[in-house]
């Protein structure tokens, strides 16, 4: 079994009758989801995406990725939120957080348009000096502030370097299929375009062109990634939580929330999972944080963060639980050398593989935190490869949808995200926001 759920470290926190009670709620949530009658029913395209994706576009993605690999040294992915987190998470998970520093036959990949930092932008522009550059702009509308600014800057760079005509072969647009500012501009300029599906929200879009083009450029096996997601789609269909570990995980999250565990900490023991944890935080935070409800998603990378947040998790407020993702097999081996002088008194570890030491660190931590009153959910992933990651991605997407319906929220909208945008537009003087600008000015004064 490539992915499995271990509930051993929940035995002191959840009783069997609680699972039985939650099972009926899971079934109701699953019925809403499968019948496509629940809130957000127009955004369920991710559910059958692993098998129902556009095969023609998928072939074009592969072709464009090969072209990008041959024509540039630096590939800039411009997007924010789900428009960049998924692809970056996959690339770092399967390649390395140090991907750009590794020896490879693929371009360096950098992400822009996910902040409004002049420092960050100038650093990226400096990296691009003297190098061949391609960009992928990812935006449904083309008017989202952060990526739109980045596109202006990098389009100017490319047009100065290659000319307007020359830049057309270096700009790839992922946007709405038929409408919107960016789609219209791309068609006018003659850029190659890919589709952000109407029925797939940003945080669920990693297996669409949104994520797949950058992922393919990095050299990841996208066929295996999609196959793993397809396997998960077929695997997690039963409404019985004893047969469906994905649904059981959704039930566990809701049971613990109702018992006062208001924070979920996603735990990994590999640095290459840092951005995957960031993707999880958006997936669950943006899906569930509504109507004054929802778990607060946080994350740590152990053993690193045991030396910073470990004290709080062990002895702080008992308002949290941990979801630990453990990778069982790794191709990397690194053994501890022997020191004849035993200066650090660690010769008892001589000859031992770091993977084995890391595994014991994980189990020691799980037991310690469990004894300290922190429930631990464990997800065991068979191997670090594209197939298993595809299954893991779909597992979390499906669990998020079920969990959101159990909370009685719409897991597929994000109304709260618009609040800061309106204030920012007003303060910047965008036409049409004059009245709000006056109100904000009074508050600021």
N, C-alpha and C positions, 0 to 999 in steps of 0.2 A: 504494500500500500504506500503510495507516494506521499500522502499527507494524512496525518492522523491527529486526533484530539485526545489529550491526556487530562482527565479530570481528577486525578488522584489527590491533588493538592487543593481541592475544593471540599473534601469530605467533611471538614470541620465547620464549613460555612454554609453549605446548602443541603437541605434535607430532601429525601426522595419525594415527599409529598409536594414540595415546591416545584420540582421538575414536572410532576404530574399536572399541577395547576398551570404551569407555564406552557405545557404541551398544547393545551386547548387554544391558548392565545397565539402560539406559533402557527397552529393550523389555520386559524382565522386570518392571520397576516399573510400566510402563504396562499390562501384562497384569493385574497385581494390582489396579490402580486400576479399569480398565474392567470387569473381571469382578466387581468388588466382593467379592474374597476376601481382601484384605490386612488388616492390623491397622487398627482404626478403621473397618471397613466400614459401621458403622451411622451414620457421620457424613459421608456423601457426598452429601447433599442439595444442596449448593452446585453440584454438577457440571452438573445440568440445570436449575438454578434460573432462568437467564435466559429459558427458554421454558416451564418447567413450574410457574411461580409461581401462587399462588392469585389468580385474576383478580378474584374478588369482593372479597377483602381489599384487593387493589391499588386497586380503585375506592374502597373505604372510606378508604384512606390518603389519596388525593387529596382526598376530600370533607372529611376531618378537617383536612388541611393548610389548605384554603381557609377553614374555620371558624376555625382558630387564627390565620391571617393577619388576619382581620377583627376578632377579639375580644381581641387582646392587643398590648401594646407590647414585652413581654419574654417569650421562650419559654425555659424552663429544661429542658435535657435531662439527666436523672439516670441515670448508668450508669458503669461502669468497664471498662477493657480494651476488648474488641471491642464492648461495648455503647455506646461513644461514639467510639472512635478512627476508625472507618470513616466515620461521618457527618461528623465534624468535618474529616477529611481531604478529603472530597469538597467540602464547602461552601467551605473555604479555597482548594482547588485551582481551583474553577470560579468562585467569587465573589471572595473576597479574604481574606487574613488580617486585614484591617481591615474585614471585613464589617459589624460593628456600628457602625462610624463612617461608613459610606457612605450617601449619599442613596438611599432605596429605599422600596418600598411593602410590605415584609415586616417582621416583627418582628425585633428584636435577638435573637440566639441565644447563650446561655451554657451552659456545661457544668459540672455539679456531680456529686457522688457519686464523683468519680475521685481524691479525696484525703481526708484527715482533718484538714484545716487549718482551725483556727478563724479565722485571718486571712482566708483565701479565702472562707469561708462568710459572714463578716460583711460583706465587700466586696460579695458578690452580693446579700445582703439589703439593703444600702444602695442598690444600683443599682435594686432593685425598689420602693423607697419611692415612693409617689405614682404608680405605673404599673400598668396592667393586666397580669396575669401568667397564663400557662398553663404546665403542666409535663408532661413525658413521662418516666415512670419505666420504665426498661428493666432487667429482671432476671428470669432464668429461675425462680428460687426465691422471690425477695423477701426472702431472709435474708442476702444478701451484705452485710457490715458497712457498707462505705462508702456505697453507694447507699441502703441502708435508713435510715441516719442522716439522709442528705440528704432523703429522702422525708418522714420525720417532721417535719423542720424546715419544709420548704416546704408540706406539708399543713397544718400549724398556721398558717402565714402566710395561706394561701388561705382556710381556714375562718374565721379571724378577720376577714378582709377581706370575704369574700362570703357567709359562712355555710356550714354543711355542705351544704345543698341547692345553693346557688349555685356552690360549688366543684366540684360533680360535672361540670359542663360545661367545666371548665378542667383537669381531670386526665385524662391519657391513659396507659394502662398497656400496655406491651409485655412479655408474659410467656409462661409455658407455656400450651398450648392448653386443658388440662383440669384440671391439678392444681397443687399448690404453694400456699404461704402467700399470695403476692401475687395469684394468680388468684382464690382464694377470697375474699379481702378486696375485690378489685375488683368481683366479682359481687355481693357483699353491699351494697357502697356504690353500685353502679350506674354505675361508670366505664366508658367505652368502652375495649375491649381489642383488642390486636393480638397476633399469635402469634410467639413465638420458636420456630422449627421444631425438632422433636426431633432431626432428622437433619442439622442445620447447627450447627457449633460457633461460639462467639462471634467468633473472629478471621476467620471466613469468612462472617459474617452481614451484611455491609454492604448487600447487595442484597436483604435481607429487610426486613420491617417495622422491624427493629432500626435499620437505617440510613435506610430510605426515608422514614419520616415526618419526621424532622428535615430531611432533604435536600429534600423537597417543600415544607416550610414556608419554606425559604430561597429558593424560586423556581427551583430547578434543574429542568431538563427531565428528569424521571425516565424518560420513554418513550425518549429518546435514550440515556440511561445504560444501560438494560436492552437496548436494541437493539445497542449496542456490545459488551456482554458476550455477547449471543447470537451475534454475528458471530465473536467469539473462540472460543466454544464449537464452532462449526462449522469454524473455520479450523484449530484445533490438534488434529487427530485422528490424523494419520499417526504410526506408531511409528518412522519413519525420521527421525533427527535432522537429516539434510540437507534434509528437506522440512518439518520441524516446528521452528521457531526457539524455541518455548517449551521443548520437550524438550532442544534443544541447549543452552539457557541452564542448565537443570538439570544437564546433563552437565558443562558448564564449571565450575560451582560445585564439583562433587564432584572433578573432576580437580585443580583448584587446591588444594582442601583437602588432598588426598592428597600434594600437593607442598609442604606446609608453610604454605600461605596460609590461616591459621586465622580471619582476620577479613575480612568483607565490608563495605565502606563504600559505602552508598548515597549517590550524589552528585546534587545538583540545582543548577541555576543560577538558579532562581527562588524567592524567598521564599515564594510561595504553595504550594510543595511541602514545606514543613517538616513539616506534620502528616501528609502522605502518607508521608514517610519514617518518621515515628513508627509509622504503621500497618504499614509493611513490617517494622519492627523487631519488632513483636509477632508478625506473621504468621510470620516465619522463626524468630525466637528461641524462641517458645513451641512451634512445630511440631517443630523439629530439636534443641533443646538437651536431649538425653536420653542416658542410658547413657554419660555422659562423652564424648559426641560432639557434632558440629554446629559450623557456622560461627558466630562471634560477630557479630551484626549491629550496625553502627554507622552514623552518617549525618553528612553535612555539607551546608551550603548555601554554594556558591561564588558569587561570589568572596569573600564575607564571611569564611568560615572559612579561606581561604588566608592570612589575616593572623593566624591563631591556630594552627590545626592543620597548615597547609601545610608548615611546616618539618619536622614529624615524618613526614608522608606522603612527603615528598621524600627525606629522609635518615635516617629512623629505622629500626627493625627491619623486615626484609623479610618480614613475616608477614601481609601484607594484599593484597587486590585491591579495585578500585573498580568498581561498577556505576553507570554514568552514564546518567541519563534526560534526554534532550534533547528539548525541544518545538520543532518546526521552524517553525511559523507562529504568529504572535500578532497580535491585532487592535490592540494598543497600539503606538503610535509616539511616540518622544520624541527629538528631535534636539538635538545639542550646539550651543549658540549660538556665534557668532564673537566673539572679544574682540580689538578693534583693538590693545590694548596687549600681548596675549599674555603676561600676567603669569605664568601657570602653564605656559607653553611647550606648551600643548596645542592650538594652532590647527591642527595637522595632523589633528585630529579634528572640526574645525568642519563642521557640516552632516551629520555622520554620525549614524545612528540608534543608540540605545543597544542595540537588539537585535543589531545588527551587531557592535558592540564586545564585547558579552557573548559572542557566538559565537566571536570571535577569542580572547577570554580562555579559553573552554572548550578550544578546540583547542590553544592554547599550553600549557595546564595538562596536558591529556591526554598530549601529546608529552613534556613535562618529566617527569611522573611515570612514564611508560613508560620513558624513558631512565634514570630512577632505579631501575628494577627493580620497578615496580608494574604488574601486568597491569591492563588496563582493558577492561571489557565495556561496550559502548554500545548503548542502546536508543533509537531515534529514533521519537518520537511525532509524527504528522503535524500535529496542531493541538490547541490548548487548548480542548476542548469536551467536552460530556457523552458523546457517542458514543465518542470516542477514549479518554476516561478509563474508560468501561465496559470497553472492550477491554483496557486496561492492567491493570485490577483482576483480570479473569479470567486474564490471562496470568500474573500473579504467583501467584495462588491455585493454578493448575494446576502451574506450575513448582515451587512449594513442596511439593505432594503428591508429585510424581515424585521430587524431590530427597530428600524424607524417606524414601521407600521405598528409594532407592538407598543411604541411610545405614543401612538396616535398623532404623529406628525407626518408631513409630506417630506419624504427623504430626498426629493428630487428638485426642490426649489431652494433659493437662497435670498429671501427678501431682505434680510438684515445687511447684506453686503452693499446694498444701494445707499444706505444712510451716509456713509463716509464720502461716497462719490458725490452726492448732491452738495454736501458741505464744501468739499474741495472745489467743485466747479464754481460754486457761488463765490468763494474767497478768491478764486483765480480770475473772476470777472467774466465767466462764460455767459453769452447772451441768453436771456430768458430766466436768469437766476437772480435778478436785481433785488426782488423783495426778500428772498432768503439771505442775500448778502447783507442787507441792512440789519436783519434780525441777528445774524451772526456777529456783525460788527459791534452791536450793542452788548452781546455776551462777552466778547473779547475785551471790550473796554471796561 
